[in-house]
Amino acid sequence: MVFEKDEASSSSAHLPRENSPLLTETHRLSSQPKTFANVFIAIVGSGVLGLPYTFKRTGWVMGLLMLFSVAYLTYHCMMLLVHTRRRLETHLNLAKITSFGDLGFAVCGSIGRFSVDAMIVLSQAGFCVSYMIFMATTLANIINYSPSNPNPKIMGLSPKIVYIWSIFPFQLGLNSIPTLTHLASLSIFADVVDIGSMVVVMVEDVMTFLKNRPVLHAFGGLNVFIYGLGVAVYAFEGVGMVLPLESEMKQKNKFGKILGLSMAFISLMYGGFGVLGYFAFGEDTKDIITTNFGHGFVSVLVQIGLCINLFFTVPLMMNPVYEVVERRFCDGRYCLWLRWVMVLGVSLVALLVPNFADFLSLVGSSVCVVLGFVLPALFHLMVYKEVLGWYGLGLDGIIIVFGVVFAISGSWSSLLEIFSDKA
């Protein structure tokens, strides 16, 4: 294991990092309620909007079982990172480890940091691809919806293509801002919009269910099991924030309890959202649940609010990507053309993916599994291998093997779904 303080810093001081805590100040440690809120903000995102469609595919009972299982495994692996960092800093007297990348470097040297960096780039860019798909699909549903014309065109092109290219120049401008400090407050606005939208959607779901009472399925086939796991993993992705959040907590010995309570609350909220969405529309549930609602004032307002939310969230989510690529290719200096290339790449991928939930499953099954399960268990095993008993060694080994197998099979399954939709 190696660690050098100067190489541990993964960004310039003026740039937000993948380890920058939300709702915190560097000079004041967080209380337990603020830590709870930070964990909530770090995890809850647009992935929840694909859960009702996932429950339609998997069945609602199987969906809930997968969701709660993934939540517990995610919590366990997050705590593995915390325990690994504590052992490195206390027992091995290494310099302060502030981020996931620092931990990777401390355990495995440059290859460890590269592995974490690569997964962060792919996952963050993947999130932004899903945001672009959501915005384009939602705008098409609001503006171009017509019962008599299920496949409308704009100048011979699908509305999704037109709206992605319409968003593109504005994203170039937002992503050109060297420092996004003054945009950080938008992350709070984004989560307020998310929570408000979820409440409105669940109320609409209950009212729709009471009117329609569609036919429901408790269990889907085994062929959709991997698909459902991928979406669930995506929905709980937030492992990159765990170490900085624990560092910013005043009573660090209670971090595990607060993290567990946060994960339990989020799991129940996700489960309720997914079940109610599927119960409301049954087999007619669409990949983005908000497109199932009519074009009334409240429904349109919620959809526009979510689009505005994600529009300003894209540059915030891309910032860790820029931090990594600029550090590796431009010696940490700001590079406009490299940022524009990354935005172009995200937009092109969004154009190629036909289905929102299918892409969630692909990102969750591949990079999120490696980042959230495989690397935490591997780092923990390498640091604790001399003191772990057979049970601990076996548990870490099982998580690693499960993660690798699931990443390969889940990615393959999700790619088949995506290409079959395109065909």
N, C-alpha and C positions, 0 to 999 in steps of 0.2 A: 504494500500500500504506500502511495506517495501523496504528498500534499505540499504545495508551496503557496504562501499567502498571495504573492503577486499574480500567480496564475489562477488563483481561485476566483478572482473578481471576473464575473462574466459580462460586465457591461460598463460603459462610461457612467460617471456619477449622475450626469444630467438626463440620462435616458431611463424610462421605466423598464424594469426587468421582469422576467417570468417569475421571479421570486418577490416582487413588490406586493406587500399585503394591501388589501382594499380596506378602506375606512379606518386606516391607522395613521399615526404620525410617528416619525422616527424618534422623537424625544419623549414619547409617552407610551407606556406599555398598556396592552388591552385588558379590559376587565373580562369576566366570564361572559356576560351578555354580549359584549362587542365581539368576542371571539366566536360565539355562536352565530352572530350575524355575518361575520366574515366567512365562516365555513359555508353558510347558506349561499352567500353571494358567489363564492368561488365555484360552487358546484351547479347550482340551478341555472339552466340556460334553455336554448331553443330545442334541445333534444326531447324535452317533455312533450312537445307538440306532436311527435311521432309515436308516442306510446299507445294511444287508442288504436291506431292502425296496426301496431305490433300485436296488441291483444286480440285484434280480429284475426290475425294470422296464427297466433299461438293458442288461442283460447284464453279466457280471462283467468281461470284458475292457474294454468301453466304460466301465464304471464306474470301473475303475482308471485308465484313461487320463484321464478327466475329473477324477478326484480329484487325481492328481499334477499335472495342468496348472493346476488352480485353486490348488493349494498353491504352485507356483512363481510364478504371477501375484500371489498374495497377498503372498508374500515380497518380490517386486519393488516392489509398491506401498507396502508398509510402509517399505522403504528409501527410496523417494521422499520420504516424509514426513520421515524422519530427515535426508536431504540438504537438503531445503527448510528445515527448522528451523535447521540448521547455517549455511546461507548467510545467512539473515535475521539470526542472532545475531552472526556473525563479520564478514561483508563489509558488511552494512548497519547494524551496531551497534544493533540493536533490543533492547528489554528482554527478559529471559528468557521464553521461550515454554515453558509447562509442559504444555499439553494440546492436543488436536486443535482444540478451540474457539478457543484462543488463536491457533493457527496460521491458522485461517480468518479471524479478525479482522485478523491482521497482513497477510494477503494481500488480502482483499476487503472489509475493514471490517465493518460490522454485518450485511450480507447474507451474508458468509462465515460469521460466527458463527451466524447464524440457520439457515443451511443445515446446518451440522454439528449444531447443537442439535436440529433437527427430525429428522434421521436417527437421532441417538442415542436420542431419545424413542421413535420408531417401532420401532427395532431392539430396544431393551431391553424395551419393552412387549410386542413380538412374542415375545421369548424367554420372558417370563413367561406369555403365552398358551399357548405350547407346553408349559410346565411344568404348567399347570393341566390341559391335555388329557391329558398323560402320567399325572399322579396319578390323575385320575378313571378313565381307561381301565384302569390297572393295578389299582386297588382293585376295580373291577367284575370284572376277570378273576380276582382272588383270592377275593373274597367271594361273587359271584353266579354263578360259572361252573357250568353244568350241561349235560352232553352231550345230555340229552333236551330242553332248552329253550334254543335258541340266542339267543333274544331275551327275557331275563328282565325283569320289571318290579318296581319298588318303589312301591307305592301308585299304580299306573297310570303311573308315570314311568320313563324309562330310567335305569339306574344311574348313567350319566355325569352326568345332570342333578342327581340327588340328591347325588352326591359333590362336585360343584363347589360347590353351594350349602352343603354341609356344611363345606367348606374355607373358604368365603367369610368367615364371622364371625371365624375365627381369623386369617385374613390381614389383616382390618381391624385387629385388635389388634397384630399384629406390625408392620404398616406405619404404625402410629400412633406408634411409638417415635421421638422426635426425633433421637436420635443412635444409630447402629448400631455404634458402636465395639466394644462388648462382644460383638456378634454376628460380628465380623470373623473370629474364630478358627474359626467354623463353615464358612468358605470352605475352610479346610484340611481339615476333616472331610469336607466335600462332595466334594473331589477325591480323598481317600483312598477314599471309598465308590465313586466313579466308577471308579477304577482297579481296585479289588478286584472290582467287579461285572463289569467288562470281562474280567478274567482268568477269572472263573468262567464267564461266558457263552461265551468262546472255547473253554474246555475242554469244556463241554457240547456246543458245536457240533461239535467234532472227534469226540466219542463218538457223537453222533447221525448224523453223516455216515458213519462207518464201519459203522453199522447199516443205514442207509436207502439210501444212494447214489442220490439223486433225479436226474431228468433236469435238465440245466443248459444255459443259453444263454449264449454268449460275447458276442453283440451283440444289442441291441434295435433297434427302428426309429428312424428319425430323429425321429419325433414325440415320443419321450421324451427326446431329447437335452437340450432346454432344461430339462425337469423335473429331470434328474439334475444338471445344472450348478447349479441353484438350491439343491438340498440340499447339494451340495459346498461352495458359497459360504457357506451357513449354518454348516456344520460348522467352517469355518476362520475365522469372524468373531472378531476380537480386535484390530482395527486401532486402536481407541481407547486401548489400553494401551501402544502402541509408544513414543510419545514419553516418557511418564513412566518406562518401564522403561529406556530408553536414558539418561535423565537420572540414574537411580539406579545406573547401572553404574560401577564403579571404572575399568575400562579401556575407555573409550568407543570407542577405535579398533578394538576386537575385537567390538563389538556385532553387526556384520553377520555375522561368522562364527558367533557363538553363535546368533543368530536363525536363520540358515540350517540349522545342525545341529538346532535345535529343530523347525523346520518339517519337515525330512527325517524325523526320528524320529516325529513326530506323523502324517505322511503314511503311513509304513509301518505304524504301529499302526492307523490308520483303515482302510487297505487290507486288512490282515489281518482286522480285525473284520468288515468288510463282506463279504469273500469267504467267510470261514468261516460266517457267519450264513446266507448264501445257499446255500452248498454243503450245509449241514445240512438245510435245509427246502425248497429248490427253489421250486417254484411255490406252495407253501403258506406261504411267508414272509410274516409279518404286518407291518403298518406300525411296530409297536413290537416288536422282536425278543424281548424278555423274555416277551411273551404267547404265544410259540410253545412255551415249555417247559411241562412238566407242573406239578402242584401238590405236588411233593415239598418236603421241608423246606428244602433248599438253594435251590431256585428261588424259593420264597415269601420266604425270608429276603432274597435279593438284591433282589427287587421291592419289599419293604417298606423296605429300606435306601435304595433309590433314591428312593422317595416321601418318606421323611424328609429326605433330602438336598435334594430340590427344594422341599420345604415351607419349609425355612429359607433356601433360596437366593433365593426370590421377593423378600422385602424388600430383600435386598442388591442384586439386579439392578434393582429399581425405584428405588433411591436416586438414581442419576443422573437419572432422570425427574423426581423431586421437586425435585432441585436446579435443573433447568432451568425447570420450570413455576413454582416458587416465586420464582425470581429474576426471571422475566418478568412474573408477575402479582401477586406479593405483596411485591415489593422485597426478596426474599431471606429473608423471615420465614417461620417454620414455619406451615403452614396445614393443619389437620386435615381439614376438609371437602373440600379439594381432593385430598388423598391418598385419601380414601375414594371420591371420584368416580373417580379413576384405577383403583383396585382393582376397583370395580364395572364399569368399562368393560372391563378385562382379562377379568373373569369372564364378561361377556356375550358377548364375542367367542369365548371358549373354548367356550361353549355352542353357538355357531352353526357351528363348524368340525367336520366329521365325522371327519376323518382327520389323524393326527399328522404323517405324512411329507408330505402335501399342503401343510399349513401351513408346514412347514420350507421347502419349495420356494418358497412365496409370499414369505416373509420374506427368504429368500436371494436370490431373483430381483429383488426390489424394493429395499428399503432397504439391505440388506447390499452389494449391487452398487454402489450409489451411494456409500455410506460407505467401502467397501473399495477400489474401483477408480477411479470417476469423480472424486471430490474429490481424492484424492492426486495423480492424474495432472494434474488441472486446476491445483492449487496449484503443483505442480512446474513446469509449463509457464509459468505466469505469472511465477514468480520467476526462472527460468533462461532465459527466452525470448531474452535478448540474448547468451547465451554458448553455447546449445545449437546443435549442427550440425543438418544436415537429418535425420540419422538419429534424433537425440534428439527433435527436434520431431515427426517422423513417428511415433515410437514412442508418445510421450505422446498425440498426436492419435488414434492407432489405439485405444489403451486407452479414451480418453474416448468415442469413437464406439461401440466395442464395448459398453462399459458401458451407454450410453444405450439402444442397440438391444436389448440383452439384458434390461435392466430393463423395458422396455415389453413385449417379446414374452414374456418369462418370467413377468411378472406376469399377463398375459392368459391364458397357458397354464395357470398354477397356479389361477387363478380358475375357469377352465372345469372343471378337475379337481375342485375343491371343490364347485362347484354341481352337477356331474354326480353326485357321490357323494350329495349331499343329495336329489337327485331320485330 
